[in-house]
């Protein structure tokens, strides 16, 4: 009887152990299924910008007003100041190196000074496309200054003589220097301020009172502009 009782207790213990194992196994399996996945940590990637950029500016054109008529000692030439819209297109080869093409047109009233003071010579329109190679400084955050140098070719068109009988200002090449900055308000939009110096000294032919003459207009204008920048 004692042996039978011991066996009965042993069987009960084994049965309880088996039931406990069966109950625990689904719980462990469920834990394995719903175990939380560790979140992926991603870093903010930098914005990839296009190499293309455009600016629209209001541009003040301020000539230096030097020059002369070859046949009139003590003569001088004066050209009027103007304010015009201007568009430029830039292409960035690297973050620091860019090329800029400046497009705009303006007019100038030409008058005499010195020995021909008071002579209203005439009026001409100018188209001076200018290409500069720039270096952009990138160590100042949103403030992005730059310097540049290049060349322009100026077309003179729609020329009209007033007191003169005939006026012909000739197209010419010239050099260009540039300094300016963009202040970016985000990755694409910004404000721009820019100053250029063009070395523009065209030759001209003029006829006054039937006398044919020639000379050189040393305009060398300052181009002072401010406007909006957009980087694609």
Order of alpha helices (4+ residues) and beta strands (2+ residues): alpha-beta-beta-beta-beta-beta-beta-beta-beta-beta-beta-beta-beta-beta-beta
